[in-house]
């Protein structure tokens, strides 16, 4: 179930939610039982435990790079499709994410360290 937040969200909370999303996505991909197309394809590969650990590390790196690029692109500290500019991020009520310029620092702290 989706969580609703009533007050203005800051960069730390915003990035933290994306970090949680990335972790859930990785867990879903690596779970046995085929709950996603990716997990079904991985399961059909019949990987050894060593290979599975290597794949898990690769997928973790890919997702980290993807989320980092996306979040820094929204922050204006990286380009999206060759265009670099800062975007305004707000919730469905029009309340902006506070301190959007801090997203890059939070991404580094939460995804890279």
C-alpha positions, 0 to 999 in steps of 0.5 A: 500500500502506498504511503501518503505524507502530508507535510512538505518532503525534504530531499533526504526523505525523497531520496530515501523513498527512492532508495527503498524503491530500488531495494524492493525492486532488487529483492523482487528481481532476485526472488524465487517464484517468478513474481516478475518477468525479470525474476522468472528469467533469472530463475530459468537461467539455473545459476549456481550460488556464486553466479547468483551472487555475481548477478545480484551485485551487477543488478545492484550496481545497475539499479544504483547507477540508474536511480542516481542518474535519474535523481541527479538529472531531476536535481539538475546536477546530471543530464537527462537525454543530453539536456541538463537543467533543474526540474521542479519536483512537487507532490500532487497537492503542488507542495514542492520537495524542500531543498531540491538542490540537496538531492545530489548530496543525498543521492551520494550519501544514500546510494554511493556510500 
